[in-house]
Amino acid sequence: MKEIAVDKIRNLFEDLKRDKKTLVKILFIILILLVAAILRISSADKSSVNVETVESAGIEAESDIGSEAVTADVCVDIGGQVANPGVYQVSQGTRLYQLIEMAGGLTENADTDSINRASYVEDGEKIMIPAKIASGSSSPGEASSSGEESQSPGISSSGLVNINYASKDELKTLNGIGDVTAEKIIEYRKSNRFKKKEDIKSVKGIGDAIYEKIKDSITC
């Protein structure tokens, strides 16, 4: 039986050798089938990689969005010369002019020379927009003719000079502060808000000696 099978196979190859066209066709068909199989396997692998990449990217994007949602918002209290004073929740990186717009804008009496509207707001910050000081008004901190205290934001209710909002004239009431130094303080705070009264020593010309003279008369 084995010899008969071997003879049949041998005869088949002999026939194929004689009929070269048939042999070429068979080999061409086998080649096409092999190429198709390779392409199918390659395509399946690429699809799997793409799906995994998209899924991992989606997970990372969701994670990023979640962290931003937790840390993006800050609360700021704005008052003084704005239409709607109050506490506002804003995105981190918000500038003062954007907060003012949320608060309904400035009033006609707002003193824009004393604030830096391009500065960033900070979480928990209290911002007071000062009012213009009318000419002929009573001296800062002094009682008016009606017996009421001055409403200037540069002077606190206890009579301390607020170095963040005080006008040039108000700053000059401090011991050792003249025209030049008062102007330096105003220029400095346009881009740097005083967070504690010791920060005034960052202004050029104000050292420990002057600070010791004025520390009990200022606030921020």
Backbone as a chain_set.jsonl record, in Angstrom:
{"seq": "MKEIAVDKIRNLFEDLKRDKKTLVKILFIILILLVAAILRISSADKSSVNVETVESAGIEAESDIGSEAVTADVCVDIGGQVANPGVYQVSQGTRLYQLIEMAGGLTENADTDSINRASYVEDGEKIMIPAKIASGSSSPGEASSSGEESQSPGISSSGLVNINYASKDELKTLNGIGDVTAEKIIEYRKSNRFKKKEDIKSVKGIGDAIYEKIKDSITC", "coords": {"N": [[0.826, -1.211, 0.0], [1.94, 1.24, 0.796], [3.836, 1.583, -1.137], [2.251, 1.924, -3.356], [0.97, 4.372, -2.785], [3.159, 6.076, -2.71], [3.982, 5.846, -5.327], [1.791, 7.075, -6.591], [1.975, 9.707, -5.703], [4.429, 10.35, -6.76], [3.859, 10.131, -9.461], [2.027, 12.224, -9.654], [3.636, 14.504, -9.254], [5.274, 14.194, -11.413], [3.458, 14.625, -13.458], [2.851, 17.298, -12.92], [5.275, 18.49, -13.456], [5.386, 18.178, -16.155], [3.219, 19.681, -16.903], [3.713, 22.73, -16.721], [2.383, 25.176, -16.51], [0.138, 24.691, -14.884], [1.462, 24.072, -12.484], [2.672, 26.542, -11.893], [0.396, 28.097, -11.452], [-0.66, 26.881, -9.148], [1.396, 27.331, -7.282], [1.309, 30.159, -7.267], [-1.235, 30.632, -6.196], [-0.875, 29.545, -3.634], [1.04, 31.353, -2.674], [-0.435, 33.767, -2.638], [-2.34, 33.128, -0.655], [-0.685, 32.862, 1.581], [0.347, 35.511, 1.85], [-2.051, 36.918, 2.356], [-2.774, 35.783, 4.807], [-0.657, 36.668, 6.439], [-1.02, 39.469, 6.337], [-3.515, 39.687, 7.571], [-2.963, 38.841, 10.186], [-1.113, 40.815, 10.965], [-2.717, 43.129, 10.82], [-4.581, 42.604, 12.837], [-2.959, 42.676, 15.112], [-2.144, 45.388, 15.135], [-4.602, 46.678, 15.527], [-5.219, 45.849, 18.094], [-3.167, 47.08, 19.56], [-3.757, 49.8, 19.078], [-6.275, 50.066, 20.297], [-5.608, 49.599, 22.979], [-3.903, 51.77, 23.395], [-5.617, 53.988, 23.033], [-7.452, 53.533, 25.097], [-5.793, 53.715, 27.374], [-4.955, 56.35, 27.097], [-7.371, 57.657, 27.409], [-7.941, 57.061, 30.07], [-5.859, 58.422, 31.358], [-6.49, 61.05, 30.606], [-8.96, 61.422, 31.861], [-8.103, 61.238, 34.486], [-6.465, 63.508, 34.664], [-8.376, 65.546, 34.276], [-9.916, 65.158, 36.518], [-8.107, 65.835, 38.615], [-7.717, 68.567, 38.055], [-10.255, 69.535, 38.504], [-10.368, 69.372, 41.218], [-8.422, 71.167, 42.145], [-8.672, 73.6, 40.81], [-10.35, 75.788, 41.496], [-10.643, 78.864, 43.314], [-11.427, 80.961, 46.136], [-12.368, 84.304, 46.464], [-12.685, 87.4, 48.128], [-14.174, 90.363, 47.323], [-14.48, 93.856, 47.646], [-15.547, 97.266, 48.347], [-15.273, 99.736, 45.837], [-16.998, 98.419, 43.765], [-19.66, 97.139, 41.712], [-21.107, 94.896, 42.67], [-20.269, 93.788, 45.484], [-18.7, 90.994, 47.194], [-18.186, 87.437, 47.857], [-16.437, 85.482, 45.568], [-16.172, 82.628, 43.463], [-13.535, 81.597, 41.58], [-11.465, 80.621, 38.752], [-8.182, 79.244, 39.162], [-5.48, 81.394, 38.503], [-6.878, 83.533, 37.626], [-7.166, 86.98, 36.829], [-7.158, 90.275, 38.371], [-8.762, 92.163, 36.982], [-10.589, 90.524, 35.703], [-11.998, 89.437, 37.837], [-13.163, 91.771, 38.775], [-14.929, 92.318, 36.675], [-16.681, 90.16, 37.016], [-17.824, 90.971, 39.353], [-19.532, 92.93, 38.586], [-18.308, 95.194, 37.64], [-16.457, 98.341, 37.969], [-17.293, 101.126, 40.113], [-18.215, 104.581, 39.468], [-16.726, 106.062, 41.156], [-14.391, 104.75, 41.678], [-10.938, 104.326, 42.41], [-8.661, 103.786, 40.192], [-5.965, 104.117, 39.952], [-4.687, 103.213, 42.146], [-4.646, 100.486, 42.17], [-3.634, 97.34, 40.74], [-4.799, 96.065, 38.002], [-4.007, 93.97, 36.457], [-2.917, 92.052, 38.035], [-2.681, 88.765, 39.604], [-5.268, 87.01, 41.348], [-5.58, 85.592, 44.651], [-6.254, 82.603, 46.549], [-8.557, 82.937, 49.187], [-8.113, 85.612, 49.487], [-8.692, 89.03, 50.426], [-9.942, 91.716, 48.772], [-9.976, 95.141, 48.413], [-11.396, 97.705, 46.626], [-10.329, 100.899, 46.247], [-11.723, 104.197, 46.858], [-11.894, 107.293, 45.041], [-10.262, 110.169, 46.332], [-11.878, 112.963, 47.254], [-11.278, 116.387, 46.502], [-10.664, 118.779, 49.056], [-11.699, 117.284, 51.059], [-11.951, 116.018, 54.418], [-9.053, 115.496, 56.492], [-7.288, 112.354, 56.371], [-8.613, 109.885, 58.467], [-9.499, 111.706, 60.306], [-12.311, 113.185, 61.974], [-15.237, 114.195, 60.266], [-17.116, 117.258, 59.547], [-19.646, 116.559, 60.229], [-19.296, 114.809, 62.158], [-18.797, 112.211, 61.468], [-16.554, 109.478, 60.66], [-13.832, 109.458, 58.3], [-14.297, 107.847, 55.145], [-12.297, 106.79, 53.64], [-10.545, 104.146, 52.066], [-7.898, 103.94, 52.561], [-7.342, 104.408, 55.169], [-7.774, 102.722, 58.158], [-10.493, 101.744, 60.383], [-9.461, 102.023, 62.871], [-7.653, 103.991, 62.566], [-5.229, 103.367, 61.388], [-2.802, 103.397, 58.759], [-3.454, 101.985, 55.693], [-1.307, 100.234, 53.832], [-1.693, 99.106, 51.379], [-3.701, 100.494, 50.096], [-3.617, 103.194, 50.679], [-3.479, 106.646, 49.819], [-1.094, 108.895, 48.263], [-0.841, 111.212, 49.85], [-1.857, 110.226, 52.24], [0.004, 108.263, 52.891], [2.175, 109.882, 53.364], [1.678, 110.866, 55.838], [2.878, 109.219, 57.565], [5.588, 108.688, 59.795], [8.705, 109.706, 58.662], [8.213, 109.178, 55.997], [8.277, 110.58, 52.905], [7.546, 112.549, 49.905], [8.919, 111.196, 47.753], [9.402, 108.57, 48.748], [6.764, 107.776, 49.306], [5.712, 107.695, 46.712], [7.256, 105.602, 45.711], [6.272, 103.475, 47.211], [3.625, 103.313, 46.248], [4.131, 102.723, 43.564], [5.412, 100.266, 43.811], [3.398, 98.581, 44.892], [1.687, 98.256, 42.783], [2.324, 96.039, 41.353], [2.933, 94.243, 43.292], [1.327, 93.015, 45.939], [1.005, 93.973, 49.34], [1.258, 91.593, 51.772], [1.768, 91.258, 54.426], [2.59, 93.629, 56.978], [5.33, 93.886, 57.294], [6.321, 93.528, 54.778], [6.683, 95.952, 53.588], [9.255, 96.715, 53.788], [10.452, 95.816, 51.563], [10.323, 97.765, 49.712], [12.324, 100.037, 48.023], [14.492, 102.082, 49.874], [13.208, 101.942, 52.27], [14.173, 100.864, 55.211], [15.148, 98.938, 58.148], [15.223, 100.876, 60.135], [13.379, 102.951, 59.424], [11.111, 101.371, 59.25], [10.726, 100.591, 61.929], [9.835, 102.984, 62.931], [7.345, 103.337, 61.753], [5.844, 101.027, 62.017], [3.852, 100.619, 63.94], [1.868, 102.201, 63.028], [0.78, 101.364, 60.69], [-1.058, 99.139, 58.487], [-2.177, 96.244, 56.618]], "CA": [[0.0, 0.0, 0.0], [2.822, 2.414, 0.858], [4.487, 1.735, -2.437], [1.246, 2.443, -4.298], [0.775, 5.789, -2.471], [4.368, 6.796, -3.142], [3.927, 5.884, -6.795], [0.783, 8.047, -7.015], [2.523, 11.054, -5.478], [5.49, 10.57, -7.741], [3.213, 10.348, -10.772], [1.424, 13.557, -9.619], [4.702, 15.487, -9.468], [5.741, 14.053, -12.797], [2.456, 15.3, -14.295], [2.979, 18.738, -12.719], [6.48, 18.916, -14.156], [5.092, 18.255, -17.584], [2.297, 20.787, -17.109], [4.316, 23.829, -15.939], [1.39, 26.231, -16.277], [-0.652, 24.305, -13.704], [2.335, 24.192, -11.329], [2.819, 27.967, -11.599], [-0.874, 28.557, -10.885], [-0.784, 26.376, -7.778], [2.35, 28.092, -6.455], [0.819, 31.542, -7.161], [-2.368, 30.608, -5.257], [-0.312, 29.347, -2.29], [1.682, 32.618, -2.285], [-1.499, 34.727, -2.293], [-2.918, 32.726, 0.626], [0.287, 33.185, 2.625], [0.365, 36.97, 2.024], [-3.312, 37.311, 2.985], [-2.723, 35.371, 6.206], [0.279, 37.559, 7.139], [-1.657, 40.778, 6.458], [-4.596, 39.601, 8.551], [-2.348, 38.77, 11.519], [-0.525, 42.137, 11.242], [-3.813, 44.069, 11.052], [-5.181, 42.297, 14.138], [-2.03, 43.153, 16.149], [-2.204, 46.853, 15.158], [-5.885, 47.074, 16.111], [-5.125, 45.617, 19.53], [-2.297, 48.128, 20.12], [-4.481, 51.077, 19.011], [-7.335, 50.051, 21.302], [-4.976, 49.751, 24.285], [-3.389, 53.145, 23.496], [-6.756, 54.891, 23.204], [-8.017, 53.322, 26.423], [-4.888, 54.27, 28.382], [-4.991, 57.813, 26.968], [-8.64, 58.101, 27.984], [-7.832, 56.982, 31.527], [-4.989, 59.519, 31.795], [-7.209, 62.313, 30.417], [-9.959, 61.521, 32.921], [-7.379, 61.497, 35.726], [-6.049, 64.921, 34.638], [-9.566, 66.382, 34.451], [-10.334, 65.024, 37.909], [-7.231, 66.647, 39.462], [-7.962, 69.984, 37.809], [-11.524, 69.903, 39.123], [-10.176, 69.482, 42.657], [-7.513, 72.243, 42.528], [-8.758, 74.758, 39.915], [-11.148, 76.905, 41.984], [-10.241, 79.609, 44.513], [-12.458, 81.9, 46.598], [-11.818, 85.642, 46.712], [-13.661, 88.382, 48.624], [-13.907, 91.686, 46.76], [-15.395, 94.868, 48.16], [-15.196, 98.634, 47.987], [-15.927, 100.394, 44.705], [-17.494, 97.549, 42.699], [-21.124, 97.143, 41.706], [-21.661, 93.797, 43.468], [-19.25, 93.22, 46.374], [-19.033, 89.682, 47.73], [-17.215, 86.35, 47.697], [-16.589, 84.863, 44.248], [-15.352, 81.448, 43.176], [-12.936, 81.801, 40.261], [-10.428, 79.661, 38.404], [-6.819, 79.624, 39.504], [-4.896, 82.138, 37.398], [-7.741, 84.673, 37.294], [-6.582, 88.293, 37.118], [-8.057, 91.161, 39.112], [-9.755, 92.796, 36.104], [-11.633, 89.535, 35.433], [-12.823, 89.379, 39.049], [-13.957, 93.004, 38.807], [-16.03, 92.134, 35.717], [-17.658, 89.261, 37.64], [-18.487, 91.729, 40.427], [-20.375, 93.96, 37.99], [-17.527, 96.342, 37.187], [-16.113, 99.39, 38.934], [-18.189, 102.288, 40.227], [-17.625, 105.807, 38.928], [-15.853, 106.665, 42.169], [-13.258, 103.86, 41.93], [-9.599, 104.873, 42.166], [-7.934, 102.739, 39.471], [-4.522, 104.366, 40.033], [-4.143, 102.569, 43.347], [-4.717, 99.023, 42.045], [-3.054, 96.738, 39.537], [-5.85, 95.177, 37.495], [-3.41, 92.821, 35.755], [-2.362, 91.109, 39.012], [-3.437, 87.542, 39.842], [-5.92, 86.932, 42.658], [-5.162, 84.416, 45.402], [-7.3, 81.967, 47.344], [-8.746, 83.503, 50.513], [-7.693, 87.021, 49.518], [-9.688, 90.091, 50.572], [-9.533, 92.824, 47.911], [-10.796, 96.348, 48.549], [-11.164, 98.694, 45.577], [-10.442, 102.19, 46.935], [-12.479, 105.292, 46.24], [-11.126, 108.512, 44.806], [-10.358, 111.122, 47.433], [-12.356, 114.248, 46.731], [-10.527, 117.552, 46.974], [-11.341, 119.513, 50.12], [-12.253, 116.392, 52.072], [-11.24, 116.104, 55.687], [-7.809, 114.738, 56.534], [-7.523, 110.942, 56.622], [-8.759, 109.43, 59.84], [-10.103, 112.724, 61.15], [-13.774, 113.232, 61.91], [-15.753, 115.246, 59.398], [-17.903, 118.258, 60.263], [-20.88, 115.931, 60.727], [-18.948, 113.907, 63.256], [-18.548, 110.862, 60.956], [-15.171, 109.218, 60.292], [-13.554, 109.396, 56.865], [-14.56, 106.538, 54.564], [-11.186, 106.428, 52.763], [-10.051, 102.791, 52.329], [-6.498, 104.008, 52.94], [-7.253, 104.54, 56.63], [-8.664, 101.758, 58.808], [-11.381, 102.318, 61.393], [-8.658, 102.321, 64.059], [-6.755, 105.083, 62.239], [-3.975, 102.889, 60.812], [-2.665, 103.627, 57.316], [-3.413, 100.728, 54.935], [-0.259, 100.443, 52.823], [-2.147, 98.603, 50.079], [-4.704, 101.368, 49.489], [-3.453, 104.592, 51.07], [-3.037, 107.597, 48.794], [0.215, 109.49, 48.507], [-0.95, 112.104, 51.008], [-2.054, 109.405, 53.437], [1.292, 107.638, 53.204], [3.088, 110.92, 53.847], [1.409, 111.143, 57.254], [3.722, 108.311, 58.35], [6.86, 109.257, 60.233], [9.844, 109.361, 57.822], [7.785, 108.923, 54.615], [8.066, 111.807, 52.15], [6.983, 112.421, 48.557], [9.617, 110.181, 46.942], [9.154, 107.226, 49.302], [5.338, 107.474, 49.113], [5.552, 107.312, 45.305], [7.861, 104.269, 45.548], [5.33, 102.498, 47.782], [2.503, 103.187, 45.314], [4.628, 102.046, 42.364], [5.714, 98.876, 44.176], [2.194, 97.774, 45.137], [0.963, 98.027, 41.538], [2.612, 94.671, 40.907], [3.21, 93.402, 44.461], [0.427, 93.337, 47.055], [1.572, 93.762, 50.673], [0.49, 90.578, 52.476], [1.974, 91.584, 55.832], [3.148, 94.984, 56.983], [6.791, 93.814, 57.175], [6.676, 93.523, 53.358], [6.985, 97.311, 53.122], [10.71, 96.846, 53.76], [10.9, 95.455, 50.211], [10.351, 99.006, 48.937], [13.652, 100.665, 48.092], [14.534, 103.279, 50.701], [12.604, 101.673, 53.578], [14.937, 99.863, 55.938], [14.68, 98.601, 59.497], [15.064, 102.078, 60.959], [12.091, 103.583, 59.088], [10.041, 100.434, 59.588], [10.487, 100.674, 63.356], [9.093, 104.232, 63.196], [5.982, 103.343, 61.186], [5.183, 99.716, 62.115], [2.65, 100.688, 64.785], [0.892, 103.113, 62.404], [0.363, 100.822, 59.382], [-1.717, 97.834, 58.393], [-2.355, 95.833, 55.228]], "C": [[0.863, 1.264, 0.0], [3.456, 2.664, -0.497], [3.513, 2.319, -3.454], [1.04, 3.936, -4.068], [1.957, 6.611, -2.946], [4.383, 6.937, -4.651], [2.938, 6.933, -7.281], [1.307, 9.483, -6.856], [3.587, 11.376, -6.506], [4.907, 10.865, -9.107], [2.598, 11.756, -10.835], [2.466, 14.642, -9.89], [5.235, 15.414, -10.9], [4.786, 14.775, -13.75], [2.586, 16.823, -14.176], [4.204, 19.292, -13.433], [6.219, 19.063, -15.643], [4.199, 19.447, -17.863], [2.763, 21.968, -16.241], [3.31, 24.94, -15.637], [0.568, 25.935, -15.031], [0.165, 24.472, -12.434], [2.497, 25.659, -10.912], [1.557, 28.517, -10.947], [-1.014, 28.14, -9.433], [0.133, 27.154, -6.833], [1.889, 29.525, -6.252], [-0.326, 31.642, -6.161], [-1.863, 30.462, -3.817], [0.324, 30.647, -1.78], [0.658, 33.674, -1.854], [-2.1, 34.411, -0.929], [-1.987, 33.067, 1.791], [0.319, 34.685, 2.916], [-0.891, 37.455, 2.745], [-3.312, 36.964, 4.472], [-1.821, 36.294, 7.021], [-0.344, 38.932, 7.372], [-2.753, 40.772, 7.514], [-4.05, 39.593, 9.971], [-1.792, 40.136, 11.915], [-1.601, 43.163, 11.576], [-4.443, 43.851, 12.414], [-4.303, 42.82, 15.277], [-2.104, 44.663, 16.282], [-3.486, 47.343, 15.819], [-5.849, 46.935, 17.623], [-4.298, 46.699, 20.207], [-3.023, 49.453, 20.152], [-5.544, 51.172, 20.086], [-6.742, 50.284, 22.68], [-4.473, 51.176, 24.485], [-4.5, 54.135, 23.76], [-7.335, 54.765, 24.603], [-7.129, 53.933, 27.504], [-4.888, 55.779, 28.335], [-6.265, 58.37, 27.588], [-8.599, 58.103, 29.5], [-6.993, 58.124, 32.057], [-5.713, 60.853, 31.687], [-8.242, 62.512, 31.52], [-9.298, 61.841, 34.253], [-6.96, 62.951, 35.823], [-7.225, 65.842, 34.909], [-10.018, 66.345, 35.901], [-9.478, 65.856, 38.831], [-7.454, 68.116, 39.299], [-9.242, 70.431, 38.515], [-11.357, 70.112, 40.621], [-9.406, 70.757, 43.015], [-7.727, 73.552, 41.776], [-9.429, 75.971, 40.548], [-10.563, 77.534, 43.251], [-11.361, 80.58, 44.873], [-11.8, 83.227, 46.971], [-12.956, 86.573, 47.134], [-13.283, 89.757, 48.075], [-14.952, 92.674, 47.264], [-14.946, 96.258, 47.742], [-15.969, 99.106, 46.767], [-16.19, 99.465, 43.522], [-19.01, 97.475, 42.818], [-21.719, 96.09, 42.626], [-20.58, 93.174, 44.341], [-19.678, 91.839, 46.873], [-17.907, 88.698, 47.518], [-17.497, 85.645, 46.372], [-15.648, 83.67, 44.119], [-14.856, 81.561, 41.74], [-11.883, 80.739, 40.006], [-9.065, 80.175, 38.835], [-6.173, 80.294, 38.292], [-5.749, 83.297, 36.938], [-7.054, 85.98, 37.689], [-7.648, 89.206, 37.752], [-9.126, 91.772, 38.21], [-10.896, 91.828, 35.767], [-12.574, 89.399, 36.628], [-13.716, 90.614, 39.141], [-15.149, 92.905, 37.858], [-17.112, 91.227, 36.307], [-18.46, 89.982, 38.715], [-19.282, 92.904, 39.877], [-19.645, 95.201, 37.538], [-17.291, 97.363, 38.287], [-17.197, 100.462, 38.988], [-17.47, 103.514, 39.664], [-16.606, 106.418, 39.884], [-14.604, 105.83, 42.446], [-11.934, 104.523, 41.56], [-8.745, 103.784, 41.519], [-6.419, 102.937, 39.526], [-3.878, 103.629, 41.206], [-4.166, 101.046, 43.274], [-4.037, 98.576, 40.755], [-4.031, 95.694, 39.007], [-5.312, 93.971, 36.749], [-2.855, 91.781, 36.722], [-3.273, 89.891, 39.167], [-4.086, 87.592, 41.234], [-5.513, 85.618, 43.324], [-6.303, 83.899, 46.271], [-7.354, 82.587, 48.746], [-8.411, 84.975, 50.616], [-8.899, 87.954, 49.684], [-9.187, 91.298, 49.784], [-10.52, 93.979, 48.093], [-10.426, 97.324, 47.438], [-11.375, 100.078, 46.184], [-11.256, 103.205, 46.144], [-11.548, 106.481, 46.017], [-11.318, 109.448, 45.993], [-10.739, 112.48, 46.869], [-11.537, 115.383, 47.32], [-11.337, 118.294, 48.032], [-11.937, 118.622, 51.175], [-11.426, 116.501, 53.332], [-10.013, 115.232, 55.662], [-8.101, 113.299, 56.871], [-7.599, 110.626, 58.104], [-9.394, 110.451, 60.755], [-11.612, 112.713, 60.991], [-14.194, 114.387, 61.018], [-16.603, 116.205, 60.218], [-19.176, 117.664, 60.83], [-20.587, 114.962, 61.85], [-18.663, 112.499, 62.792], [-17.084, 110.717, 60.569], [-15.037, 109.17, 58.775], [-13.756, 107.975, 56.355], [-13.44, 106.095, 53.622], [-10.69, 105.028, 53.086], [-8.581, 102.776, 52.721], [-6.29, 104.122, 54.434], [-8.253, 103.58, 57.269], [-9.507, 102.459, 59.866], [-10.62, 102.68, 62.67], [-7.622, 103.404, 63.788], [-5.42, 104.664, 61.675], [-3.967, 103.129, 59.31], [-2.529, 102.28, 56.611], [-2.443, 100.902, 53.767], [-0.628, 99.882, 51.457], [-3.044, 99.602, 49.358], [-4.498, 102.858, 49.775], [-2.965, 105.441, 49.895], [-1.659, 108.138, 49.163], [0.183, 110.374, 49.752], [-1.113, 111.325, 52.305], [-0.75, 108.729, 53.856], [2.265, 108.645, 53.811], [2.813, 111.297, 55.307], [2.26, 110.248, 58.155], [5.074, 108.966, 58.645], [8.007, 108.773, 59.33], [9.493, 109.083, 56.37], [7.49, 110.26, 53.931], [7.501, 111.534, 50.777], [7.587, 111.254, 47.79], [9.296, 108.774, 47.442], [7.695, 106.821, 49.132], [5.086, 107.022, 47.676], [6.142, 105.924, 45.04], [6.939, 103.185, 46.087], [4.183, 102.246, 46.815], [2.929, 102.423, 44.058], [4.87, 100.561, 42.638], [4.45, 98.031, 44.266], [1.355, 97.568, 43.879], [1.187, 96.612, 41.018], [2.887, 93.715, 42.068], [2.321, 93.828, 45.623], [1.132, 93.051, 48.384], [0.7, 92.759, 51.42], [0.647, 90.722, 53.989], [2.738, 92.896, 55.879], [4.673, 94.995, 56.887], [7.242, 93.854, 55.712], [7.044, 94.906, 52.847], [8.496, 97.55, 53.074], [11.292, 96.423, 52.408], [10.964, 96.677, 49.304], [11.712, 99.672, 49.139], [13.582, 101.948, 48.906], [13.909, 103.085, 52.07], [13.365, 100.527, 54.233], [14.367, 99.615, 57.31], [14.398, 99.845, 60.33], [13.722, 102.753, 60.706], [10.936, 102.672, 59.477], [9.702, 100.497, 61.077], [9.667, 101.904, 63.728], [7.608, 104.11, 62.813], [5.198, 102.061, 61.477], [3.903, 99.751, 62.936], [1.563, 101.583, 64.181], [0.347, 102.571, 61.091], [-0.341, 99.482, 59.531], [-1.797, 97.487, 56.919], [-3.588, 94.929, 55.12]], "O": [[0.564, 2.233, -0.699], [3.594, 3.804, -0.941], [3.901, 3.113, -4.311], [0.943, 4.699, -5.029], [1.795, 7.694, -3.507], [4.741, 7.982, -5.194], [3.201, 7.614, -8.272], [1.121, 10.339, -7.72], [3.659, 12.48, -7.047], [5.393, 11.738, -9.826], [2.622, 12.41, -11.877], [2.22, 15.577, -10.652], [5.595, 16.424, -11.505], [5.205, 15.436, -14.7], [2.457, 17.549, -15.162], [4.186, 20.409, -13.948], [6.759, 19.951, -16.303], [4.348, 20.14, -18.869], [2.247, 22.169, -15.142], [3.401, 25.577, -14.588], [0.329, 26.825, -14.215], [-0.346, 24.95, -11.422], [2.463, 25.978, -9.724], [1.632, 29.307, -10.006], [-1.431, 28.931, -8.587], [-0.272, 27.577, -5.75], [2.061, 30.067, -5.16], [-0.402, 32.59, -5.38], [-2.336, 31.141, -2.905], [0.173, 31.002, -0.611], [0.843, 34.375, -0.859], [-2.343, 35.317, -0.133], [-2.437, 33.504, 2.851], [0.318, 35.094, 4.077], [-0.813, 38.301, 3.637], [-3.786, 37.743, 5.299], [-2.157, 36.665, 8.146], [-0.222, 39.499, 8.457], [-2.905, 41.735, 8.265], [-4.595, 40.251, 10.857], [-1.969, 40.575, 13.051], [-1.437, 43.969, 12.492], [-4.804, 44.817, 13.085], [-4.806, 43.336, 16.275], [-2.126, 45.186, 17.397], [-3.465, 48.308, 16.583], [-6.372, 47.781, 18.349], [-4.655, 47.186, 21.279], [-2.929, 50.176, 21.144], [-5.709, 52.216, 20.716], [-7.28, 51.061, 23.469], [-4.586, 51.737, 25.575], [-4.363, 55.02, 24.604], [-7.673, 55.769, 25.23], [-7.618, 54.582, 28.429], [-4.83, 56.438, 29.374], [-6.244, 59.427, 28.218], [-9.134, 59.002, 30.149], [-7.337, 58.737, 33.068], [-5.577, 61.702, 32.568], [-8.393, 63.611, 32.054], [-9.834, 62.605, 35.057], [-7.067, 63.572, 36.88], [-7.108, 66.802, 35.671], [-10.449, 67.357, 36.454], [-9.998, 66.517, 39.73], [-7.393, 68.863, 40.276], [-9.321, 71.537, 39.049], [-12.076, 70.9, 41.235], [-9.677, 71.373, 44.046], [-7.04, 74.533, 42.061], [-9.108, 77.097, 40.17], [-10.06, 76.84, 44.134], [-12.149, 80.973, 44.014], [-10.807, 83.263, 47.698], [-14.047, 86.536, 46.566], [-12.188, 90.253, 48.339], [-16.146, 92.374, 47.303], [-14.072, 96.41, 46.888], [-17.179, 98.9, 46.674], [-15.68, 99.681, 42.423], [-19.573, 97.716, 43.885], [-22.722, 96.346, 43.293], [-20.025, 92.135, 43.981], [-20.871, 91.548, 46.965], [-16.82, 89.057, 47.065], [-18.631, 85.261, 46.086], [-14.51, 83.688, 44.587], [-15.65, 81.614, 40.801], [-11.456, 80.04, 40.926], [-8.822, 81.381, 38.87], [-6.31, 79.805, 37.171], [-5.403, 83.98, 35.974], [-6.439, 86.071, 38.751], [-8.849, 88.945, 37.678], [-10.28, 91.891, 38.622], [-12.034, 92.254, 35.568], [-13.787, 89.263, 36.464], [-14.879, 90.521, 39.533], [-16.248, 93.352, 38.188], [-18.305, 91.476, 36.131], [-19.621, 89.656, 38.964], [-19.668, 93.79, 40.638], [-20.272, 96.164, 37.098], [-17.844, 97.266, 39.382], [-17.926, 100.671, 38.018], [-16.264, 103.479, 39.417], [-15.737, 107.189, 39.476], [-13.834, 106.158, 43.349], [-11.825, 105.193, 40.533], [-8.17, 102.95, 42.219], [-5.666, 102.026, 39.183], [-2.66, 103.45, 41.241], [-3.748, 100.38, 44.222], [-3.892, 99.35, 39.809], [-4.08, 94.57, 39.508], [-6.063, 93.046, 36.438], [-2.373, 90.735, 36.288], [-4.473, 89.963, 38.902], [-3.518, 88.148, 42.174], [-5.15, 84.654, 42.649], [-7.192, 84.649, 46.674], [-6.326, 82.74, 49.406], [-8.421, 85.537, 51.711], [-9.979, 87.697, 49.152], [-8.128, 91.844, 50.092], [-11.73, 93.813, 47.947], [-9.268, 97.726, 47.324], [-12.489, 100.402, 46.596], [-11.446, 103.08, 44.934], [-10.548, 106.646, 46.716], [-12.396, 109.51, 46.583], [-9.989, 113.069, 46.09], [-11.149, 115.346, 48.488], [-12.556, 118.42, 47.912], [-12.604, 119.103, 52.091], [-10.313, 117.026, 53.305], [-9.947, 114.298, 54.863], [-9.063, 113.022, 57.587], [-6.751, 111.05, 58.89], [-9.793, 110.114, 61.87], [-12.124, 112.269, 59.963], [-13.562, 115.444, 61.025], [-16.795, 116.012, 61.419], [-19.734, 118.187, 61.795], [-21.496, 114.365, 62.426], [-18.319, 111.648, 63.613], [-16.436, 111.694, 60.195], [-15.997, 108.88, 58.06], [-13.428, 107.01, 57.046], [-13.61, 105.127, 52.88], [-10.435, 104.727, 54.252], [-8.06, 101.75, 53.158], [-5.171, 103.949, 54.917], [-9.443, 103.622, 56.957], [-9.267, 103.619, 60.201], [-11.06, 103.524, 63.45], [-6.805, 103.714, 64.655], [-4.545, 105.51, 61.491], [-5.012, 103.07, 58.663], [-1.603, 101.52, 56.893], [-2.731, 101.636, 52.821], [0.059, 100.157, 50.474], [-3.14, 99.565, 48.131], [-5.156, 103.696, 49.158], [-2.145, 105.002, 49.088], [-1.137, 107.864, 50.244], [1.07, 110.294, 50.602], [-0.576, 111.711, 53.343], [-0.446, 108.639, 55.045], [3.078, 108.298, 54.668], [3.626, 111.973, 55.937], [2.356, 110.484, 59.36], [5.615, 109.704, 57.822], [8.256, 107.571, 59.239], [10.383, 108.779, 55.576], [6.574, 110.981, 54.326], [7.032, 110.431, 50.499], [6.865, 110.421, 47.243], [8.959, 107.892, 46.653], [7.406, 105.659, 48.846], [4.333, 106.075, 47.445], [5.6, 105.158, 44.244], [6.829, 102.107, 45.503], [3.806, 101.097, 46.583], [2.186, 101.584, 43.55], [4.57, 99.709, 41.802], [4.421, 96.9, 43.78], [0.406, 96.785, 43.899], [0.335, 96.057, 40.325], [3.055, 92.515, 41.855], [2.539, 94.88, 46.223], [1.777, 92.014, 48.538], [-0.471, 93.034, 51.679], [-0.248, 90.345, 54.745], [3.45, 93.24, 54.936], [5.257, 95.987, 56.452], [8.396, 94.172, 55.426], [7.653, 95.028, 51.784], [8.963, 98.47, 52.403], [12.473, 96.642, 52.138], [11.59, 96.632, 48.245], [12.181, 99.845, 50.263], [12.726, 102.799, 48.666], [14.047, 103.942, 52.943], [13.214, 99.367, 53.851], [13.246, 100.023, 57.612], [13.461, 99.872, 61.128], [13.006, 103.091, 61.648], [9.908, 103.135, 59.972], [8.529, 100.459, 61.45], [8.908, 101.89, 64.697], [6.737, 104.697, 63.455], [3.998, 102.01, 61.208], [2.969, 98.997, 62.662], [0.475, 101.712, 64.743], [-0.459, 103.234, 60.438], [-0.232, 98.799, 60.55], [-1.521, 98.328, 56.063], [-3.921, 94.468, 54.028]]}, "num_chains": 1, "name": "protein.A"}
